[in-house]
């Protein structure tokens, strides 16, 4: 049986590889502490669950749901965005529901790239950004991001021949896996660059709320945030308020602990929204209407749960970082996300995959190798803070024994 060549670059996936390693360790009798996957363990807010539950007994929610029937959700998403960032959004032409933001980042290349076109992607970066380009038969130019440059790409380093064939750039800040934050000034630079070179600017924004205020300061004037003090992360549309080249992807997975419900949305340039909608129409309808009812309740209802989520991950971050420092593994304290991006000890610096494989084999602690996120991720490991502090501290105890043994 012969398969399409576009599948060849998709043979390896960091999450699938670690899943096999976890299964082997579990089969050998190890108790797994899984820090490899950024799937929140926190519960969805009761008012959201209630909205979904009440929908189940309503037969009108049981059928297919086409675009026009998602109007209430699109209005809620537009209102949420405008309240947070002060930029008006047309729910009819500038919002598109998605089955999680990953659907959007994977499908948009089909609407933007012709075979052979380049996409400019962060390296390291989130794996689905790569996958979508390959499925569209595009080429990838990795933009290296390093600690010395605060994990921001240098646009001037992109070769002219690559730039001439580039049709889209994908950014994502707060960043997975490095947990870096980009200032609004950087986004303005990115917008100007993409306008100059006729490039679509994509911003994947799942960690919009998962930012930790410094010294009690819950507002940054540069970001221009309007009403939600839990968020310190600027939006790409603040740098492109006319939505000239930009589209931004949101999800309810992180802020509202709704990962399993698979609900997200895109906001941005009306032509890009229309093009992505055409691709989506060829692939699927939408989610069950009850899920959208829950999402509306999340976006428009009480927001105390968002702040509680941020506080929870901040306390976990502090517990994990302090525990690592106690065993002599000194890593930087992240300002955002649910991850710790840790530079590996010198004897493991060039083999993050082997480090993570042996770590889970010997201790049951699972992490994600930096190399799985791109060439520039080598030398690092990503830990997801998806357990309570005492479990995270227990994981560090196991890591300490492992490091001493090597």
C-alpha positions in Angstrom: 0.0 0.0 0.0 1.4 3.4 -1.0 0.9 6.5 1.1 1.3 10.2 0.4 4.8 11.7 0.7 3.4 14.4 3.0 3.2 11.8 5.7 6.9 11.2 5.8 7.8 14.2 8.0 5.0 13.3 10.4 6.5 9.9 11.4 8.0 11.3 14.7 6.0 13.2 17.3 7.3 14.2 20.7 4.1 13.4 22.5 3.7 10.0 20.8 7.3 9.1 21.5 7.0 9.9 25.2 3.6 8.1 25.3 5.4 4.9 24.2 8.2 5.4 26.8 5.6 6.0 29.5 3.7 2.8 28.6 6.9 0.8 28.7 7.8 2.2 32.1 4.3 1.6 33.5 4.4 -2.0 32.2 7.6 -2.6 34.1 5.9 -1.6 37.3 6.9 2.1 37.7 4.5 4.6 39.2 4.3 7.3 36.6 4.4 11.0 37.4 3.5 12.5 34.1 5.0 16.0 33.5 5.3 15.5 29.7 1.8 16.8 28.6 0.3 20.2 29.1 -3.2 18.9 29.9 -4.6 20.7 32.9 -5.7 18.5 35.8 -7.9 21.3 37.2 -11.7 21.0 37.1 -14.0 22.9 34.8 -16.1 25.6 36.6 -19.5 24.3 37.8 -21.4 27.0 36.0 -19.9 25.8 32.7 -20.7 22.2 33.4 -24.2 23.2 34.3 -24.7 25.0 31.0 -23.6 21.8 29.1 -25.7 19.5 31.3 -28.9 21.6 30.8 -28.3 21.3 27.0 -28.4 17.5 27.0 -32.1 17.3 27.6 -32.9 19.9 24.9 -33.5 18.0 21.6 -32.9 21.1 19.6 -29.2 20.8 20.5 -28.8 17.2 19.2 -28.4 18.0 15.5 -25.7 19.2 13.2 -24.5 22.7 13.9 -23.5 24.8 10.9 -21.9 28.2 11.0 -24.9 30.4 11.3 -26.1 28.4 14.4 -22.8 29.4 16.2 -23.8 33.1 16.2 -24.3 33.3 20.0 -20.8 31.8 20.6 -19.2 34.1 18.1 -20.8 37.1 19.8 -19.6 35.9 23.2 -16.0 35.5 21.8 -16.1 38.9 20.2 -17.4 40.5 23.4 -14.8 38.7 25.5 -12.0 40.0 23.3 -13.2 43.5 23.1 -13.7 43.7 26.8 -10.1 42.4 27.4 -8.3 44.4 24.7 -10.5 47.3 23.7 -10.5 46.4 20.0 -13.9 46.0 18.2 -14.5 42.6 16.6 -17.3 41.7 14.1 -18.7 38.3 15.2 -20.0 37.7 11.7 -16.9 38.2 9.6 -13.9 38.2 12.1 -14.6 35.2 14.4 -14.6 31.5 13.5 -15.3 28.6 16.0 -12.7 25.9 16.0 -12.4 22.4 17.5 -9.5 23.7 19.7 -7.0 26.2 18.5 -4.8 23.3 17.2 -7.4 22.7 14.4 -6.9 26.3 13.3 -3.1 26.2 13.2 -3.2 22.9 11.4 -5.8 23.9 8.8 -4.8 27.5 8.0 -1.8 26.4 5.9 -4.2 24.7 3.6 -5.8 28.0 2.9 -2.6 30.1 2.7 0.2 27.9 1.2 0.7 26.5 -2.2 3.1 23.6 -2.6 6.6 24.7 -2.0 5.7 28.0 -0.2 7.6 28.7 3.0 6.1 29.1 6.5 8.3 30.9 9.0 8.0 29.0 12.3 9.6 29.4 15.8 12.3 26.8 16.6 11.6 25.4 19.2 7.9 25.6 18.7 4.6 23.6 19.1 4.6 20.5 16.9 1.1 21.1 15.3 2.5 24.2 13.7 5.0 22.0 11.8 2.4 19.4 10.9 0.0 21.7 9.3 2.6 23.1 7.0 3.7 19.6 5.9 0.1 18.6 5.3 -0.2 21.6 3.0 3.0 20.5 1.1 4.7 23.6 2.2 8.3 24.2 3.3 9.4 25.2 6.8 12.0 27.8 7.6 12.8 27.5 11.3 13.4 30.8 13.1 15.8 29.9 16.0 14.9 31.4 19.3 17.5 31.4 22.0 17.8 32.5 25.6 20.3 35.2 24.8 17.6 37.0 22.7 14.8 36.3 25.2 13.5 33.5 23.0 12.4 36.0 20.3 13.2 35.5 16.6 15.5 37.8 14.6 13.6 38.6 11.4 16.7 40.1 9.8 18.3 36.7 9.8 15.8 35.2 7.4 17.5 34.7 4.0 16.2 36.8 1.1 15.4 33.8 -1.1 13.4 32.2 1.7 11.6 35.4 2.4 10.6 35.8 -1.3 8.8 32.4 -1.1 7.3 33.0 2.4 3.6 33.2 2.8 3.0 32.9 6.5 4.7 33.4 9.9 3.5 31.7 13.0 4.2 33.2 16.4 3.0 32.1 19.9 3.6 34.1 23.0 3.5 33.2 25.9 5.5 30.5 24.3 5.3 26.8 24.5 7.8 25.3 25.3 10.1 28.1 26.5 7.4 30.0 28.6 8.8 33.3 27.1 6.7 36.4 26.8 6.8 38.8 23.9 6.3 42.5 24.5 3.9 44.6 22.3 6.9 46.3 20.8 8.0 43.0 19.3 4.5 42.3 17.9 4.6 45.8 16.3 7.9 44.8 14.6 6.4 41.5 13.4 3.3 43.2 12.0 5.4 45.8 10.1 7.7 43.0 8.8 4.8 40.9 7.5 3.0 43.9 6.0 6.2 44.8 4.1 6.7 41.3 2.7 3.0 40.4 2.2 3.1 37.6 4.7 0.2 36.3 6.8 0.9 36.7 10.5 -0.5 33.9 12.7 -0.5 34.2 16.5 -1.3 31.1 18.5 -2.5 32.4 21.9 -3.5 29.5 24.2 -1.9 31.0 27.3 -3.5 34.4 27.0 -4.4 34.3 30.8 -1.7 32.1 32.1 0.8 34.8 33.0 2.2 35.5 36.5 2.2 39.1 37.6 5.5 40.3 39.0 5.7 42.0 42.4 1.9 42.2 42.7 1.6 44.3 39.5 -1.4 43.0 37.6 -1.4 45.5 34.8 1.2 46.5 32.2 0.5 49.8 30.4 2.4 48.7 27.3 0.0 45.8 26.9 -2.9 48.2 27.1 -5.2 45.7 28.7 -8.7 46.9 29.5 -10.5 45.0 32.2 -9.0 41.6 33.0 -6.2 42.0 35.5 -5.2 38.3 35.3 -3.8 38.8 31.8 -0.4 40.5 31.1 0.0 39.1 27.6 -0.5 41.4 24.6 -2.6 40.4 21.6 -1.2 40.5 18.1 -4.2 42.5 17.1 -3.1 45.3 19.4 -0.2 45.7 17.0 -2.6 45.3 14.0 -5.9 46.8 15.1 -7.1 47.0 11.5 -6.4 43.3 11.2 -4.5 43.9 8.0 -2.4 40.7 8.0 -3.1 39.0 11.3 -5.2 36.2 12.7 -5.1 35.0 16.3 -6.1 31.6 17.7 -7.7 31.1 21.2 -8.7 28.1 23.2 -10.7 27.5 26.3 -8.4 24.5 27.2 -6.1 26.5 29.5 -7.9 29.5 30.9 -11.1 27.5 31.6 -9.7 24.0 32.1 -11.8 22.7 29.1 -9.1 20.8 27.2 -11.3 17.7 26.7 -14.2 19.7 25.3 -12.1 20.8 22.3 -13.4 24.3 21.8 -11.5 27.3 20.5 -11.9 30.1 18.0 -10.0 32.4 15.6 -10.3 36.2 15.5 -8.7 38.3 12.8 -8.6 39.5 9.2 -12.0 38.8 7.6 -10.4 37.3 4.4 -8.3 34.9 6.5 -11.4 33.9 8.5 -13.3 33.3 5.3 -10.6 31.2 3.8 -10.2 29.1 7.0 -13.9 28.7 7.1 -13.8 27.2 3.6 -11.3 24.6 4.6 -13.2 23.8 7.8 -16.4 23.4 5.8 -14.8 20.7 3.7 -13.5 18.8 6.8 -16.2 19.0 9.5 -19.3 20.6 10.9 -18.9 22.0 14.5 -19.1 20.6 18.0 -22.2 19.7 19.8 -24.2 22.8 20.6 -24.2 22.0 24.4 -20.4 22.5 24.3 -20.8 25.9 22.8 -23.4 26.7 25.5 -20.7 25.8 28.1 -18.2 27.9 26.3 -20.5 30.9 26.2 -21.0 30.5 30.0 -17.2 30.4 30.4 -16.5 33.5 28.4 -19.4 35.6 29.6 -19.8 34.3 33.1 -17.9 34.7 36.4 -14.1 34.9 35.8 -13.0 34.0 39.4 -12.0 30.5 38.1 -9.5 32.0 35.7 -7.7 33.9 38.5 -7.8 30.7 40.7 -6.2 28.8 37.8 -3.4 31.3 37.5 -2.8 31.3 41.2 -2.7 27.5 41.3 -0.1 27.3 38.5 2.0 30.0 40.1 2.2 28.1 43.4 3.1 24.9 41.5 5.8 26.8 39.6 7.3 28.1 42.8 7.2 24.7 44.5 8.8 23.0 41.5 11.5 25.6 40.9 12.4 25.7 44.6 12.7 21.9 44.7 15.0 21.9 41.6 17.2 24.6 43.2 17.5 22.5 46.4 18.9 19.6 44.4 21.4 21.9 42.6 19.5 22.2 39.3 19.3 26.0 38.8 16.7 27.0 36.2 15.1 30.3 35.4 11.6 31.0 36.9 9.1 31.3 34.1 6.8 34.3 33.9 4.0 32.5 32.1 2.4 29.2 31.0 2.2 25.9 32.9 5.7 24.8 31.9 9.3 25.0 33.2 11.9 25.0 30.4 15.0 23.7 32.0 18.5 23.7 30.6 19.9 20.2 31.0 22.9 19.4 33.1 26.1 19.6 31.1 26.6 15.8 30.7 23.1 15.6 29.1 23.3 18.8 27.1 23.2 17.2 23.6 20.8 14.4 24.2 17.5 15.5 25.6 15.6 12.5 24.1 17.9 10.0 25.9 17.6 12.0 29.1 13.8 11.8 29.0 13.7 8.2 28.0 16.1 7.1 30.7 14.4 9.3 33.3 11.0 7.7 32.8 12.5 4.2 32.5 14.4 4.6 35.8 12.1 6.8 37.9 8.7 6.9 36.3 8.9 10.7 35.9 8.0 11.7 32.3 9.1 14.9 30.7 9.3 16.2 27.1 12.7 16.4 25.4 13.5 19.8 24.0 14.7 18.3 20.7 11.1 17.2 20.1 10.1 20.9 19.7 12.8 21.7 17.1 16.6 21.7 16.6 17.0 24.8 18.8 15.3 23.0 21.7 18.2 20.5 22.1 19.8 20.9 25.5 16.6 21.5 27.3 13.7 19.6 28.8 10.1 20.8 29.4 8.2 19.9 32.5 4.5 20.5 32.7 3.2 21.6 36.1 0.0 19.4 35.9 0.1 18.0 39.5 -0.2 19.3 43.0 2.9 20.7 44.7 3.7 17.7 46.8 3.6 15.5 43.7 5.9 17.9 41.9 8.3 17.8 44.8 8.2 14.0 44.8 9.1 14.1 41.1 12.1 16.3 41.9 13.2 13.8 44.6 13.2 11.1 42.0 15.0 13.3 39.5 17.7 14.0 42.1 18.4 10.3 42.6 18.5 9.8 38.8 21.0 12.7 38.3 23.3 11.3 41.1 23.2 7.9 39.5 24.7 9.4 36.3 
